[in-house]
Amino acid sequence: MDELAIVQMKDTIFNHWKKIIIIAAASIIAVGLYFILPPLLHGQDGGQIPLPSSPAEPAPADEPEEAISLRISAVGDVMAHKSQLTAQYDSSTGTYNFDNNFQYLIPYINQADLALFNLETTFAGGTYTGYPAFNAPESLASAMKNAGFDVALTSNNHIMDKGLAGMKRTLEMTRKAGLNTAGTRLDGEKNYTIVEVKGVKIGVVAYSYETPKVGGVPTINGSHIAAEAWPLLNTFSYWNLDQDLLKVKQSIQDARADGAELVICYYHWGEEYQRSPNDYQQNIARQTAGFGADIIFASHPHVLQGMELLTDASGKKVPVYYSMGNLISNQRLETLDNRYTEQGMIAEVDLQYMKSTKQILTIDMKAVPTWVDKYKKNGKDVYAVIPLDSTMSTNQTLAESGHLSRAQQALTDIKTLLGEEYIRSAP
């Protein structure tokens, strides 16, 4: 074989193996890519990693706003006559305790998001007294707090029974017990209060009636009031009503400007022992609804009066309780020959409030009838406020006192006055 032929044969062999090597290398690369490339395109757990050009995931839509459900409850006059003070005194400790008076109310008051009452006494310190100049132990405030109440209204015809010092100490002791106050104030304070409940700011405005002037000087409960006290009291007069109601309107507007989303007005008004509202009360209620109040509660007549759902000019519904009667007192059949003074209610307003639109979507008004039982046990008087509901027949106090029939009569009276459609009969 010549030299040229040998060279050509070597080239042929070289090219043959070159092709084999290239094919083998390509195969190895293909196999490698088969196993290596997928992990590069996926997460370690197999979840896909978005490529840079992938569009962003759409943000989840906002949850729709839900209305806030609120129950606002109120009761009438909390009084402390001399016989009540004697009944609540513990001679072994030298202290006063009123907790047992309100034990049966707790299931109802605890269901309220905000609960109010009229404090018809003072906590002036010193000697405790009943009618006509009330001054009770401040443990009464603690008992109301223990029962679940939140706000004490102090604008009434007995708040000045122990003068300006007594009024101021009443506020201090009531607040010390953990209660908010409205209706009277200390120097420099606003003439309303705002309480926040479930994120909703609720303003409370409270006003009481004045009695006629004596010697040209205005009075409360017929007594002269020191000039320096008047700026600390929320009052109105029937003989200058339209002008004085502008103060109520201003209080509502000020509370709104201060952030109140709902406003409650609590009045001390009307005629004692009258079981229906008078023209003044109805006129005040309508004007107050027009001023922007959302709920109107009231006391002073010491007996129950009717309920009404007003409609203001904008179509908004405004519940009015013209008198919630006595929550507790010694005014009763045996002392006044008047069984209606033993009767009261827990007023309940249920509403749905939408914060974004500042609107009340729905509102409903009800009442839990109450009755004050009084009987002797171990030589002492026992007082207890009894809800007149489906538990009446098994109530321990009524069983001990034997007064179930009187409680049943009270329930009949209240249903007749208010209407059965407003009565709540179970806790």
MIMAR-390983 format. One record per residue (C-alpha): residue number from 1; x, y, z; chain. Coordinates in pm, whole numbers. Example, Ala and Ser with C-alpha at 12.3 -4.5 7.8 and 13.67 -1.06 7.14 Angstrom:
2
[1,[1230,-450,780],A];
[2,[1367,-106,714],A];
//
This chain:
427
[1,[0,0,0],A];
[2,[139,330,-99],A];
[3,[178,622,140],A];
[4,[-122,819,2],A];
[5,[-358,531,52],A];
[6,[-240,489,411],A];
[7,[-309,858,486],A];
[8,[-659,841,335],A];
[9,[-742,532,540],A];
[10,[-631,707,863],A];
[11,[-852,1010,781],A];
[12,[-1149,784,723],A];
[13,[-1097,605,1057],A];
[14,[-1048,942,1237],A];
[15,[-1365,1092,1090],A];
[16,[-1560,778,1181],A];
[17,[-1459,796,1549],A];
[18,[-1510,1174,1550],A];
[19,[-1873,1121,1451],A];
[20,[-1911,852,1720],A];
[21,[-1766,1084,1988],A];
[22,[-1989,1375,1881],A];
[23,[-2298,1154,1884],A];
[24,[-2204,1013,2227],A];
[25,[-2140,1361,2370],A];
[26,[-2471,1487,2237],A];
[27,[-2645,1191,2395],A];
[28,[-2480,1255,2731],A];
[29,[-2575,1623,2719],A];
[30,[-2937,1537,2629],A];
[31,[-2964,1288,2914],A];
[32,[-2809,1539,3155],A];
[33,[-3049,1810,3050],A];
[34,[-3338,1570,3101],A];
[35,[-3248,1527,3469],A];
[36,[-3096,1866,3544],A];
[37,[-3327,2115,3371],A];
[38,[-3658,2039,3553],A];
[39,[-3524,2127,3904],A];
[40,[-3398,2453,3761],A];
[41,[-3748,2537,3639],A];
[42,[-3928,2423,3959],A];
[43,[-3896,2484,4330],A];
[44,[-3728,2228,4551],A];
[45,[-4070,2089,4653],A];
[46,[-4187,2080,4295],A];
[47,[-4373,2409,4314],A];
[48,[-4328,2617,4002],A];
[49,[-4110,2927,4028],A];
[50,[-4265,3205,3820],A];
[51,[-4053,3319,3533],A];
[52,[-3965,3688,3529],A];
[53,[-4210,3747,3248],A];
[54,[-4501,3583,3438],A];
[55,[-4782,3829,3537],A];
[56,[-4826,3902,3912],A];
[57,[-5098,3718,4102],A];
[58,[-5411,3937,4144],A];
[59,[-5454,4076,4500],A];
[60,[-5743,3923,4696],A];
[61,[-6057,4138,4703],A];
[62,[-6129,4331,5031],A];
[63,[-6372,4164,5266],A];
[64,[-6711,4338,5257],A];
[65,[-6781,4560,5562],A];
[66,[-7014,4414,5820],A];
[67,[-7253,4622,6028],A];
[68,[-7175,4644,6402],A];
[69,[-7445,4501,6628],A];
[70,[-7505,4699,6946],A];
[71,[-7742,4657,7238],A];
[72,[-7787,4968,7451],A];
[73,[-7980,4921,7775],A];
[74,[-8104,5168,8033],A];
[75,[-8304,5174,8355],A];
[76,[-8476,5444,8555],A];
[77,[-8428,5580,8904],A];
[78,[-8189,5416,9150],A];
[79,[-8294,5554,9487],A];
[80,[-8182,5487,9844],A];
[81,[-8446,5561,10105],A];
[82,[-8363,5532,10475],A];
[83,[-8521,5186,10507],A];
[84,[-8302,5063,10220],A];
[85,[-7990,5189,10394],A];
[86,[-8089,5004,10709],A];
[87,[-8155,4686,10513],A];
[88,[-7813,4693,10344],A];
[89,[-7612,4760,10660],A];
[90,[-7399,4478,10802],A];
[91,[-7353,4541,11171],A];
[92,[-7080,4276,11198],A];
[93,[-6852,4467,10959],A];
[94,[-6995,4818,10985],A];
[95,[-7030,4833,10606],A];
[96,[-7305,4862,10345],A];
[97,[-7349,4623,10054],A];
[98,[-7617,4656,9785],A];
[99,[-7514,4368,9557],A];
[100,[-7811,4146,9643],A];
[101,[-8054,4415,9521],A];
[102,[-7945,4366,9160],A];
[103,[-7833,4003,9137],A];
[104,[-8120,3895,8909],A];
[105,[-8049,4175,8660],A];
[106,[-7697,4056,8578],A];
[107,[-7792,3815,8293],A];
[108,[-7967,4103,8114],A];
[109,[-7717,4379,8184],A];
[110,[-7427,4158,8080],A];
[111,[-7590,4118,7738],A];
[112,[-7579,4495,7685],A];
[113,[-7285,4662,7515],A];
[114,[-7366,4980,7707],A];
[115,[-7592,5010,8013],A];
[116,[-7708,5333,8182],A];
[117,[-7898,5426,8499],A];
[118,[-8017,5741,8678],A];
[119,[-7841,5789,9011],A];
[120,[-8106,5956,9228],A];
[121,[-7892,6013,9535],A];
[122,[-7561,6170,9630],A];
[123,[-7240,6021,9771],A];
[124,[-7155,6323,9983],A];
[125,[-6990,6136,10270],A];
[126,[-7067,6190,10637],A];
[127,[-7408,6088,10771],A];
[128,[-7621,5880,10536],A];
[129,[-7975,6004,10480],A];
[130,[-8284,5919,10278],A];
[131,[-8566,6143,10161],A];
[132,[-8586,6443,10130],A];
[133,[-8207,6499,10109],A];
[134,[-8054,6178,9976],A];
[135,[-7701,6073,10070],A];
[136,[-7603,5708,10031],A];
[137,[-7288,5502,10085],A];
[138,[-7071,5495,9774],A];
[139,[-7086,5114,9785],A];
[140,[-7413,5160,9595],A];
[141,[-7203,5273,9298],A];
[142,[-6989,4962,9332],A];
[143,[-7301,4744,9332],A];
[144,[-7420,4904,9008],A];
[145,[-7080,4845,8851],A];
[146,[-7082,4484,8976],A];
[147,[-7423,4436,8812],A];
[148,[-7271,4539,8478],A];
[149,[-7372,4904,8440],A];
[150,[-7142,5148,8261],A];
[151,[-7282,5502,8289],A];
[152,[-7447,5685,8579],A];
[153,[-7665,5985,8492],A];
[154,[-7641,6254,8759],A];
[155,[-7870,6524,8615],A];
[156,[-8179,6499,8837],A];
[157,[-8368,6693,9101],A];
[158,[-8174,6536,9392],A];
[159,[-7815,6576,9274],A];
[160,[-7777,6902,9470],A];
[161,[-7931,6764,9792],A];
[162,[-7595,6807,9968],A];
[163,[-7482,7118,9785],A];
[164,[-7200,7174,9541],A];
[165,[-6944,6980,9747],A];
[166,[-7181,6685,9763],A];
[167,[-7238,6695,9388],A];
[168,[-6866,6697,9317],A];
[169,[-6792,6413,9560],A];
[170,[-7072,6211,9401],A];
[171,[-6895,6234,9067],A];
[172,[-6561,6142,9221],A];
[173,[-6696,5837,9406],A];
[174,[-6901,5718,9110],A];
[175,[-6600,5736,8881],A];
[176,[-6382,5569,9144],A];
[177,[-6620,5273,9125],A];
[178,[-6542,5246,8753],A];
[179,[-6854,5413,8614],A];
[180,[-6871,5691,8356],A];
[181,[-7090,5990,8440],A];
[182,[-7297,6240,8243],A];
[183,[-7529,6526,8336],A];
[184,[-7310,6713,8585],A];
[185,[-6938,6777,8575],A];
[186,[-6633,6905,8755],A];
[187,[-6468,7235,8668],A];
[188,[-6328,7242,8314],A];
[189,[-6505,6926,8195],A];
[190,[-6735,6888,7894],A];
[191,[-7112,6873,7935],A];
[192,[-7138,6529,7773],A];
[193,[-6941,6206,7787],A];
[194,[-6821,5975,7512],A];
[195,[-6785,5600,7563],A];
[196,[-6631,5372,7301],A];
[197,[-6806,5038,7249],A];
[198,[-6699,4783,6984],A];
[199,[-6505,5058,6813],A];
[200,[-6810,5290,6800],A];
[201,[-6796,5618,6991],A];
[202,[-7124,5684,7172],A];
[203,[-7202,6026,7315],A];
[204,[-7423,6056,7624],A];
[205,[-7604,6383,7691],A];
[206,[-7820,6417,8005],A];
[207,[-8045,6704,8118],A];
[208,[-8283,6764,8410],A];
[209,[-8567,7009,8463],A];
[210,[-8541,7318,8683],A];
[211,[-8810,7423,8931],A];
[212,[-8962,7775,8929],A];
[213,[-8758,8072,9038],A];
[214,[-8780,8193,9395],A];
[215,[-8707,8562,9435],A];
[216,[-8587,8570,9077],A];
[217,[-8331,8295,9144],A];
[218,[-8359,7961,8961],A];
[219,[-8398,7651,9176],A];
[220,[-8366,7275,9161],A];
[221,[-8625,7081,9359],A];
[222,[-8731,7414,9507],A];
[223,[-8388,7485,9658],A];
[224,[-8159,7777,9577],A];
[225,[-7845,7671,9396],A];
[226,[-7517,7857,9437],A];
[227,[-7422,8069,9136],A];
[228,[-7092,7884,9090],A];
[229,[-7280,7553,9061],A];
[230,[-7498,7637,8761],A];
[231,[-7221,7611,8498],A];
[232,[-7164,7250,8615],A];
[233,[-7527,7140,8573],A];
[234,[-7722,7041,8260],A];
[235,[-8070,7184,8312],A];
[236,[-8368,7322,8122],A];
[237,[-8680,7511,8228],A];
[238,[-9032,7452,8104],A];
[239,[-9111,7827,8098],A];
[240,[-8815,7903,7869],A];
[241,[-8820,7571,7691],A];
[242,[-8739,7652,7329],A];
[243,[-8443,7865,7430],A];
[244,[-8314,7612,7683],A];
[245,[-8342,7324,7437],A];
[246,[-8084,7501,7224],A];
[247,[-7838,7398,7498],A];
[248,[-7934,7035,7437],A];
[249,[-7890,7085,7064],A];
[250,[-7547,7236,7119],A];
[251,[-7443,6947,7346],A];
[252,[-7541,6697,7075],A];
[253,[-7352,6894,6811],A];
[254,[-7045,6926,7035],A];
[255,[-7046,6552,7105],A];
[256,[-7065,6483,6729],A];
[257,[-6780,6725,6662],A];
[258,[-6581,6544,6931],A];
[259,[-6616,6215,6744],A];
[260,[-6944,6069,6872],A];
[261,[-7096,5846,6604],A];
[262,[-7415,5779,6801],A];
[263,[-7575,6009,7059],A];
[264,[-7802,5910,7349],A];
[265,[-8008,6172,7533],A];
[266,[-8126,6090,7885],A];
[267,[-8385,6327,8034],A];
[268,[-8515,6378,8387],A];
[269,[-8858,6523,8315],A];
[270,[-9235,6486,8345],A];
[271,[-9485,6472,8632],A];
[272,[-9444,6238,8926],A];
[273,[-9677,5936,8936],A];
[274,[-9839,6014,8598],A];
[275,[-9849,5702,8378],A];
[276,[-9853,5883,8045],A];
[277,[-9621,6153,7907],A];
[278,[-9740,6512,7902],A];
[279,[-9725,6755,7612],A];
[280,[-9392,6895,7728],A];
[281,[-9226,6554,7719],A];
[282,[-9360,6474,7375],A];
[283,[-9256,6814,7241],A];
[284,[-8904,6780,7387],A];
[285,[-8869,6429,7245],A];
[286,[-8961,6544,6894],A];
[287,[-8728,6842,6905],A];
[288,[-8446,6626,7042],A];
[289,[-8491,6373,6762],A];
[290,[-8469,6666,6522],A];
[291,[-8145,6777,6687],A];
[292,[-7987,6447,6587],A];
[293,[-8024,6226,6894],A];
[294,[-8036,5854,6810],A];
[295,[-8202,5726,7131],A];
[296,[-8398,5903,7408],A];
[297,[-8428,5755,7757],A];
[298,[-8596,5924,8051],A];
[299,[-8694,5903,8417],A];
[300,[-8837,6101,8713],A];
[301,[-9213,6021,8722],A];
[302,[-9131,5712,8940],A];
[303,[-9379,5508,8736],A];
[304,[-9361,5366,8386],A];
[305,[-9483,5560,8087],A];
[306,[-9517,5453,7726],A];
[307,[-9261,5390,7453],A];
[308,[-9259,5535,7102],A];
[309,[-9054,5497,6785],A];
[310,[-9035,5846,6637],A];
[311,[-8940,5927,6278],A];
[312,[-8735,6241,6222],A];
[313,[-8741,6460,5911],A];
[314,[-8481,6242,5736],A];
[315,[-8681,5924,5800],A];
[316,[-8450,5801,6077],A];
[317,[-8620,5603,6355],A];
[318,[-8557,5730,6711],A];
[319,[-8670,5517,7010],A];
[320,[-8817,5713,7302],A];
[321,[-8880,5573,7650],A];
[322,[-9083,5843,7822],A];
[323,[-9027,5707,8173],A];
[324,[-8855,5387,8281],A];
[325,[-8994,5413,8634],A];
[326,[-8802,5318,8946],A];
[327,[-8538,5051,8925],A];
[328,[-8528,5039,9306],A];
[329,[-8674,5250,9586],A];
[330,[-8896,5223,9892],A];
[331,[-9182,5384,9701],A];
[332,[-9445,5113,9696],A];
[333,[-9799,5008,9779],A];
[334,[-9732,5008,10152],A];
[335,[-9574,5355,10162],A];
[336,[-9756,5551,9888],A];
[337,[-10065,5340,9827],A];
[338,[-9936,5314,9470],A];
[339,[-9831,4976,9331],A];
[340,[-9706,5131,9007],A];
[341,[-9402,5282,9186],A];
[342,[-9278,4924,9239],A];
[343,[-9264,4866,8864],A];
[344,[-8981,4943,8625],A];
[345,[-8807,4818,8313],A];
[346,[-8478,4745,8149],A];
[347,[-8506,4932,7819],A];
[348,[-8324,4755,7537],A];
[349,[-8238,4909,7201],A];
[350,[-8081,4676,6943],A];
[351,[-7929,4837,6636],A];
[352,[-7703,4769,6340],A];
[353,[-7452,5047,6271],A];
[354,[-7243,5087,5955],A];
[355,[-6926,5284,6030],A];
[356,[-6831,5368,5671],A];
[357,[-7161,5543,5602],A];
[358,[-7231,5648,5964],A];
[359,[-7580,5505,5932],A];
[360,[-7805,5302,6159],A];
[361,[-7932,5027,5929],A];
[362,[-8189,4875,6165],A];
[363,[-8317,4964,6512],A];
[364,[-8552,4780,6746],A];
[365,[-8684,4864,7093],A];
[366,[-8788,4626,7370],A];
[367,[-8842,4627,7747],A];
[368,[-8781,4375,8023],A];
[369,[-9041,4445,8297],A];
[370,[-8907,4459,8654],A];
[371,[-9063,4464,9000],A];
[372,[-8916,4551,9341],A];
[373,[-8979,4285,9603],A];
[374,[-8950,4367,9973],A];
[375,[-8995,4121,10256],A];
[376,[-8860,4029,10601],A];
[377,[-8589,3769,10652],A];
[378,[-8416,3708,10985],A];
[379,[-8568,4027,11119],A];
[380,[-8435,4249,10837],A];
[381,[-8589,4391,10523],A];
[382,[-8472,4236,10197],A];
[383,[-8496,4429,9870],A];
[384,[-8450,4268,9529],A];
[385,[-8527,4378,9174],A];
[386,[-8703,4090,8995],A];
[387,[-8713,4062,8615],A];
[388,[-9070,3968,8526],A];
[389,[-8979,3699,8277],A];
[390,[-9016,3327,8222],A];
[391,[-8805,3254,8534],A];
[392,[-9052,3423,8771],A];
[393,[-9217,3104,8889],A];
[394,[-8883,2960,9004],A];
[395,[-8731,3281,9142],A];
[396,[-8585,3211,9488],A];
[397,[-8668,3552,9631],A];
[398,[-9033,3533,9522],A];
[399,[-9052,3185,9671],A];
[400,[-8920,3315,10005],A];
[401,[-9136,3626,10009],A];
[402,[-9454,3458,9886],A];
[403,[-9512,3756,9654],A];
[404,[-9543,3575,9320],A];
[405,[-9900,3696,9273],A];
[406,[-9793,4060,9323],A];
[407,[-9518,4013,9066],A];
[408,[-9768,3861,8823],A];
[409,[-10001,4159,8875],A];
[410,[-9711,4393,8799],A];
[411,[-9639,4207,8476],A];
[412,[-10004,4238,8372],A];
[413,[-9995,4614,8445],A];
[414,[-9679,4662,8239],A];
[415,[-9798,4459,7941],A];
[416,[-10120,4660,7937],A];
[417,[-9932,4990,7948],A];
[418,[-9650,4917,7704],A];
[419,[-9807,4659,7473],A];
[420,[-9708,4293,7460],A];
[421,[-9517,4340,7137],A];
[422,[-9251,4535,7326],A];
[423,[-9207,4285,7610],A];
[424,[-8902,4063,7631],A];
[425,[-8984,3757,7839],A];
[426,[-8662,3554,7860],A];
[427,[-8300,3630,7954],A];
//
